[in-house]
């Protein structure tokens, strides 16, 4: 019986950790579109054609993208370390990696994933985000865009 309870608690921890991290990603991405974070709005969103996110129209250095991928994680993971077990943090790191990976793939015209339905959906929603920067802040899961009314 203790084993079953332990498994249930671990599953609940994983689900809570997943959605907590997804909420953090959503909030930080929204903040990056505020007047306080110019780098993301003025660099990343100006790197790709607004109507075709696989068409690069400007160059962008790694440093200019750090605000999204690096600073977010500096803020989030030490805080999450205080809240979650190590295995949940590992799952959050994996989600962070998938977010980074697929975000890059959305901008890749020759993506390995381009024929997969889930990828077509995610890429289309990211395309809409580039057209309407106040919409679709998610990279993998639209839950919080739906909850907060920013899903399009």
Residue, then its C-alpha position, 0 to 999 in steps of 0.5 A: x500500500x505504501x508503494x502505491x501511495x508513493x507512486x501516486x504522490x510522485x505522479x502528482x508531483x510530476x504533474x504539478x511540476x510540469x504545469x508549474x514550469x509551464x506557467x513560469x514559461x508563460x509568465x516570463x514569455x509575456x514579460x518579455x513582450x512588455x516594454x521592459x524586455x526590448x531584446x526579445x521583441x526587437x531582436x527575435x521577432x525582427x529576425x524572422x519574416x512576420x508572415x513566414x517564420x522560416x524566412x530569416x530577414x535579419x541576423x541574430x546573435x546567441x547573446x541576443x537570444x539569451x534573455x529567453x533561454x538563459x535568464x529565464x532558467x536562472x530565475x526558475x530553476x533555483x526557485x523550483x529546486x526549493x519546491x520540487x524533488x530532483x526527479x521533477x527538476x530533471x523533467x522540467x529541464x527536459x521540458x526546457x530543452x524540448x521548448x528550446x529545441x522545438x522553438x528552433x525547429x519552428x524557424x527551420x524550413x527543413x525541420x525533420x518534424x515538418x510532416x508530423x501533425x503535432x509539429x504542424x499545429x505547434x508551428x502554426x501557433x508559433x507563426x501566429x505568435x510572430x504575427x500577433x506577439x500578444x498571443x500564443x506565448x506557449x512553445x509546447x503546451x497552450x494550457x495557460x494561453x487558453x486560461x488567460x485568454x491569449x490563445x489564438 
